[in-house]
Amino acid sequence: MIKPHPQRGAALLSILLIVAALAVAALIATTAIARQTDLAKAAARRSDASWAAYSAEALALSAVGELSTLTNGQLTPLTTGLMEPVVIPVRGGVVSLEVSDASNCFNVNALGSPDEGAATLARLSWISLLGDMEIPTTDAASLANALSDWLDADSDARQGGAEDGYYLTLQPAYRAANQLMDSPRELASVLGYSKALQDALEPFICARREPLMSRLNINTLRPDQAPLLRASYSEALTLAAATRILENRPETGWPGVDQFEALPDIRTIPEGQKRTEALSTTSSMYLAEGQTVLDGGSWPFSFVISAGGGAAPTIVWRRTGEE
């Protein structure tokens, strides 16, 4: 009987170890290549989505420009092209968008107006809006003052408001912005504005570049936006009445604000409690929002577009992708 040489076993073991090492190396290389391929595909999809969003932006500007020219801003729920889905094919997917009236919102930056008279009117309207969120008047006044302090340029805190002295005590500490907001989401940093309150306010508010009250288009204002209409009448108009008025609006809208203010619920309101200048039957701000769908992935986008007075439509705010 011939005994196996001991070195043969060692050689076989070495070969097995080399094969195992090569297998591991091959697996690592394959995994790395697959990962790089996935990253390259994802980057390509993002690039395609970005270019598709640019196409959507151009389409939105074109659609708003045509809508503004044809209607002179005189919008109603029956206006052709308003709230109608538009779908365009792109390589590997589609871009879809809708254009709606973006005039009907409360501009939070109005509380930061350098005109104290205008800022005071904005605060009173804000308090009314907060009241419809079931916030007591005293608390609503403090919230209005806190927002005014956040927006205005000085460092003097109003009653119930807050400036650096308060915000610097927080963890983490920060300072009051003392400037206008770029987005209503900045309310999260302001004293008293809880997540629940932000969520309640979100459907009603916006942040425009100019610290002016938005002019509401009474012909496109929805019944669920009745608190915005009520805020224009110093609470002399009940929420139930405001909702009923909007629900019973003529299909073609009111010809003008005069006809609207001739309604029984409106004409009995004292002149000192009316803010007629806050109402209109025309719009100059539009919202175009939708999404790009490519290869099973989707990328949302939103554009706020200013158009009116014969001026070319321009993008005043944009968001692409998830926040």
C-alpha positions as CSV (number, residue, x, y, z in Angstrom):
1,M,0.0,0.0,0.0
2,I,1.4,3.4,-1.1
3,K,1.0,6.2,1.4
4,P,0.0,9.6,0.0
5,H,2.7,12.2,0.1
6,P,1.8,14.8,2.8
7,Q,2.7,17.7,0.5
8,R,-0.1,16.6,-1.9
9,G,-2.7,17.5,0.7
10,A,-1.0,20.8,1.4
11,A,-1.0,21.6,-2.4
12,L,-4.6,20.7,-2.7
13,L,-5.6,22.9,0.2
14,S,-3.6,25.8,-1.3
15,I,-5.4,25.3,-4.6
16,L,-8.8,25.3,-2.9
17,L,-7.9,28.5,-1.0
18,I,-6.8,30.2,-4.2
19,V,-10.0,29.1,-5.9
20,A,-12.1,30.4,-3.0
21,A,-10.2,33.7,-3.0
22,L,-10.8,34.1,-6.7
23,A,-14.5,33.3,-6.2
24,V,-14.8,36.0,-3.5
25,A,-12.9,38.5,-5.7
26,A,-15.1,37.7,-8.6
27,L,-18.2,38.2,-6.4
28,I,-17.0,41.5,-5.1
29,A,-16.1,42.6,-8.6
30,T,-19.5,41.5,-9.9
31,T,-21.3,43.3,-7.1
32,A,-19.3,46.5,-7.7
33,I,-20.0,46.4,-11.4
34,A,-23.8,45.9,-10.7
35,R,-23.8,48.7,-8.2
36,Q,-22.0,51.1,-10.6
37,T,-24.4,50.0,-13.4
38,D,-27.4,50.8,-11.1
39,L,-25.9,54.2,-10.1
40,A,-25.3,55.0,-13.8
41,K,-28.9,54.1,-14.7
42,A,-30.2,56.1,-11.8
43,A,-28.1,59.1,-12.8
44,A,-29.3,58.8,-16.4
45,R,-33.0,58.6,-15.1
46,R,-32.4,61.7,-13.0
47,S,-30.9,63.5,-16.0
48,D,-33.8,62.5,-18.2
49,A,-36.3,63.6,-15.5
50,S,-34.5,66.9,-15.1
51,W,-34.7,67.6,-18.8
52,A,-38.3,66.5,-18.9
53,A,-39.0,68.9,-16.0
54,Y,-37.4,71.7,-18.1
55,S,-39.7,70.7,-20.9
56,A,-42.7,70.8,-18.5
57,E,-41.6,74.3,-17.3
58,A,-41.5,75.5,-20.9
59,L,-44.9,73.9,-21.6
60,A,-46.3,75.5,-18.4
61,L,-45.1,79.0,-19.4
62,S,-46.6,78.5,-22.8
63,A,-49.9,77.3,-21.4
64,V,-50.2,80.1,-18.9
65,G,-49.2,82.7,-21.5
66,E,-51.9,81.5,-23.8
67,L,-54.5,81.3,-21.0
68,S,-53.7,84.8,-19.7
69,T,-53.8,86.3,-23.2
70,L,-57.1,84.7,-24.1
71,T,-58.9,85.5,-20.9
72,N,-57.1,88.7,-19.7
73,G,-57.0,86.9,-16.4
74,Q,-60.8,86.7,-16.2
75,L,-60.9,83.1,-14.9
76,T,-63.8,81.0,-13.8
77,P,-64.1,77.3,-13.0
78,L,-65.4,76.8,-16.6
79,T,-62.3,78.4,-18.2
80,T,-60.9,76.2,-20.9
81,G,-57.4,75.1,-20.0
82,L,-57.8,75.6,-16.3
83,M,-57.5,72.4,-14.1
84,E,-57.3,70.3,-17.3
85,P,-54.6,67.6,-17.4
86,V,-52.0,68.0,-20.1
87,V,-49.8,65.0,-20.9
88,I,-46.8,65.0,-23.2
89,P,-44.7,62.0,-24.1
90,V,-40.9,62.0,-23.5
91,R,-38.3,59.4,-24.1
92,G,-39.0,56.6,-21.7
93,G,-42.2,58.0,-20.1
94,V,-44.5,61.0,-19.9
95,V,-44.8,64.4,-18.3
96,S,-48.2,65.4,-17.0
97,L,-49.3,68.8,-15.5
98,E,-52.3,70.9,-14.6
99,V,-52.6,74.7,-14.4
100,S,-54.7,76.2,-11.7
101,D,-55.3,79.7,-10.3
102,A,-52.7,80.5,-7.6
103,S,-54.1,83.9,-6.6
104,N,-56.3,82.5,-3.8
105,C,-54.0,82.3,-0.8
106,F,-53.0,84.3,2.2
107,N,-49.5,85.8,1.6
108,V,-47.8,85.4,5.0
109,N,-45.2,88.0,4.0
110,A,-47.9,90.7,4.1
111,L,-47.5,90.8,7.9
112,G,-43.9,92.0,7.2
113,S,-45.0,95.0,5.2
114,P,-42.9,98.1,5.9
115,D,-46.2,100.0,5.7
116,E,-47.5,99.7,9.2
117,G,-51.1,100.3,8.2
118,A,-51.0,97.5,5.6
119,A,-49.2,95.3,8.1
120,T,-51.9,95.9,10.7
121,L,-54.7,95.0,8.3
122,A,-52.8,91.8,7.3
123,R,-52.4,90.9,11.0
124,L,-56.2,91.4,11.6
125,S,-56.9,89.1,8.6
126,W,-54.4,86.6,9.8
127,I,-56.1,86.5,13.3
128,S,-59.4,85.9,11.5
129,L,-57.9,83.0,9.6
130,L,-56.4,81.5,12.7
131,G,-59.8,81.9,14.4
132,D,-61.2,79.5,11.8
133,M,-58.5,77.1,12.9
134,E,-60.3,77.1,16.3
135,I,-57.6,79.2,17.9
136,P,-58.8,81.6,20.6
137,T,-58.5,85.3,19.7
138,T,-55.9,86.1,22.4
139,D,-53.7,83.2,21.2
140,A,-54.3,84.1,17.6
141,A,-53.1,87.7,18.3
142,S,-49.9,86.4,19.9
143,L,-49.3,84.1,16.9
144,A,-49.8,87.0,14.5
145,N,-47.3,89.1,16.5
146,A,-44.8,86.3,16.6
147,L,-45.0,86.0,12.8
148,S,-44.7,89.8,12.4
149,D,-41.6,89.8,14.6
150,W,-40.1,87.0,12.5
151,L,-40.7,89.0,9.3
152,D,-40.0,92.6,10.2
153,A,-36.5,94.2,10.1
154,D,-36.4,95.4,13.7
155,S,-35.5,93.5,16.9
156,D,-38.4,94.7,19.1
157,A,-40.7,92.0,20.2
158,R,-44.4,92.6,20.2
159,Q,-46.7,91.4,22.9
160,G,-46.8,87.6,22.7
161,G,-44.2,87.7,19.9
162,A,-40.5,86.8,19.9
163,E,-37.1,88.0,18.6
164,D,-33.6,86.8,19.0
165,G,-33.9,86.8,22.8
166,Y,-36.3,83.9,22.7
167,Y,-34.9,81.9,19.7
168,L,-31.3,82.0,21.1
169,T,-32.5,80.1,24.2
170,L,-33.6,77.1,22.1
171,Q,-31.6,74.0,21.4
172,P,-30.4,74.3,18.8
173,A,-30.3,78.1,19.0
174,Y,-31.0,80.4,16.0
175,R,-32.0,83.9,15.3
176,A,-35.2,85.5,14.0
177,A,-35.0,85.8,10.2
178,N,-36.1,89.5,10.2
179,Q,-36.8,89.1,6.5
180,L,-39.6,87.8,4.2
181,M,-40.1,84.0,3.8
182,D,-39.3,82.1,0.7
183,S,-41.7,79.3,1.7
184,P,-44.6,79.0,4.2
185,R,-42.8,75.9,5.5
186,E,-40.5,78.4,7.4
187,L,-43.4,78.8,9.8
188,A,-41.9,75.7,11.5
189,S,-39.2,78.0,13.0
190,V,-41.7,80.6,14.3
191,L,-42.8,80.6,18.0
192,G,-46.2,78.9,18.4
193,Y,-46.6,77.3,15.0
194,S,-46.9,73.7,15.7
195,K,-46.9,71.0,13.1
196,A,-50.7,70.5,13.5
197,L,-51.2,74.3,13.0
198,Q,-48.9,74.3,9.9
199,D,-50.9,71.4,8.4
200,A,-54.2,73.2,9.0
201,L,-52.9,76.4,7.5
202,E,-51.1,74.9,4.5
203,P,-54.1,74.8,2.1
204,F,-54.7,78.5,2.6
205,I,-51.3,80.2,2.6
206,C,-48.4,81.2,0.3
207,A,-45.2,83.2,0.5
208,R,-44.9,85.8,-2.3
209,R,-41.9,88.0,-2.9
210,E,-43.8,91.2,-2.3
211,P,-45.2,91.9,1.2
212,L,-48.7,92.6,-0.1
213,M,-52.0,90.9,0.6
214,S,-53.0,88.6,-2.2
215,R,-56.0,89.7,-4.3
216,L,-58.6,86.9,-4.2
217,N,-60.4,85.9,-7.4
218,I,-64.0,85.5,-6.2
219,N,-64.8,83.6,-9.4
220,T,-62.2,80.8,-8.8
221,L,-62.3,80.7,-4.9
222,R,-63.4,77.3,-3.9
223,P,-66.0,76.7,-1.1
224,D,-63.3,75.0,1.0
225,Q,-61.3,78.3,0.8
226,A,-64.2,80.2,2.4
227,P,-62.0,81.3,5.4
228,L,-59.9,83.4,3.0
229,L,-63.1,85.3,1.9
230,R,-64.2,85.7,5.5
231,A,-60.9,87.2,6.5
232,S,-61.5,90.0,4.0
233,Y,-64.5,91.1,6.0
234,S,-63.1,91.5,9.5
235,E,-65.2,88.5,10.7
236,A,-68.4,90.4,9.9
237,L,-69.1,87.6,7.4
238,T,-69.7,84.3,9.0
239,L,-67.9,81.2,7.7
240,A,-71.2,79.5,6.9
241,A,-72.3,82.5,4.8
242,A,-69.0,82.7,3.0
243,T,-69.2,79.0,2.2
244,R,-72.8,79.3,1.0
245,I,-72.0,82.3,-1.3
246,L,-69.2,80.4,-3.0
247,E,-71.3,77.2,-3.4
248,N,-74.1,79.3,-5.0
249,R,-71.8,81.3,-7.3
250,P,-73.1,81.7,-10.9
251,E,-71.5,79.2,-13.3
252,T,-70.0,82.0,-15.3
253,G,-68.9,83.9,-12.2
254,W,-69.7,87.4,-11.1
255,P,-69.1,90.1,-13.8
256,G,-67.3,92.3,-11.2
257,V,-66.7,92.9,-7.5
258,D,-69.7,95.4,-7.4
259,Q,-72.1,92.6,-8.3
260,F,-70.6,90.4,-5.7
261,E,-70.9,93.0,-3.0
262,A,-74.5,93.6,-3.9
263,L,-75.3,90.1,-2.5
264,P,-77.6,90.2,0.6
265,D,-74.9,88.7,2.9
266,I,-72.3,91.3,1.8
267,R,-74.2,94.6,1.3
268,T,-75.3,94.7,5.0
269,I,-71.7,94.6,6.2
270,P,-70.5,98.1,7.3
271,E,-68.1,99.8,4.9
272,G,-65.4,100.0,7.6
273,Q,-65.3,96.2,7.8
274,K,-64.9,95.6,4.1
275,R,-61.7,95.1,2.3
276,T,-62.9,95.4,-1.2
277,E,-59.4,96.0,-2.6
278,A,-58.6,92.5,-1.6
279,L,-61.1,91.0,-4.0
280,S,-61.0,90.8,-7.8
281,T,-62.4,88.9,-10.8
282,T,-59.0,88.5,-12.4
283,S,-55.9,86.5,-11.7
284,S,-52.2,87.1,-12.3
285,M,-50.7,84.1,-10.5
286,Y,-50.9,80.5,-11.7
287,L,-49.8,77.2,-10.4
288,A,-48.5,74.5,-12.7
289,E,-47.9,71.2,-11.0
290,G,-47.5,67.6,-12.1
291,Q,-44.9,64.9,-12.4
292,T,-42.4,63.2,-14.7
293,V,-42.7,59.4,-15.0
294,L,-39.7,57.6,-16.4
295,D,-38.9,53.9,-16.3
296,G,-41.2,53.3,-13.3
297,G,-39.9,56.3,-11.3
298,S,-41.7,59.6,-10.8
299,W,-40.4,63.1,-10.0
300,P,-43.0,65.7,-9.0
301,F,-42.6,69.4,-9.8
302,S,-44.4,72.7,-9.1
303,F,-44.1,76.1,-10.7
304,V,-45.8,79.4,-9.6
305,I,-46.0,81.6,-12.6
306,S,-46.8,85.3,-12.7
307,A,-48.7,86.6,-15.8
308,G,-50.9,89.6,-16.2
309,G,-51.0,93.2,-17.5
310,G,-49.6,92.1,-20.8
311,A,-46.3,91.0,-19.3
312,A,-44.7,87.7,-20.4
313,P,-45.3,84.9,-17.9
314,T,-42.3,84.3,-15.6
315,I,-41.5,81.7,-13.0
316,V,-41.5,83.2,-9.5
317,W,-41.1,79.9,-7.6
318,R,-40.2,76.4,-8.5
319,R,-39.8,73.0,-6.9
320,T,-38.6,69.9,-8.6
321,G,-38.4,66.5,-6.9
322,E,-39.5,65.6,-3.4
323,E,-38.9,68.1,-0.6
